[in-house]
């Protein structure tokens, strides 16, 4: 006998179960939020204007580096708040909140993260990949909350 057309192999089924479990878990949001907070805390402030000749050019380049400290702290705090909403027992609302803030992070910092790769910085791209993963996980849970593995 052949397997039904809608059956999923066992290894694929366990991967789908893991993704479904992660979409109601606060851990992906905590990972992104804490990574953003740490990135914001570790980034240095630009030096004040007039410290050395030509400093305004250096400062304008430093300000153009994304994600900025304010961006890291804002999006990090928002993702941690969304993780708290999920932890507090509202996985659908928390998923929607985290989807929205992860998508906004990608809109604000996504293009600059690819450009920073050419400057030898990998962390902005890694943060964008985390945000993309969170947007995918939580977006699926928010827009299709009733989908379960039984329907696959």
Order of alpha helices (4+ residues) and beta strands (2+ residues): alpha-alpha-alpha-alpha-alpha-alpha
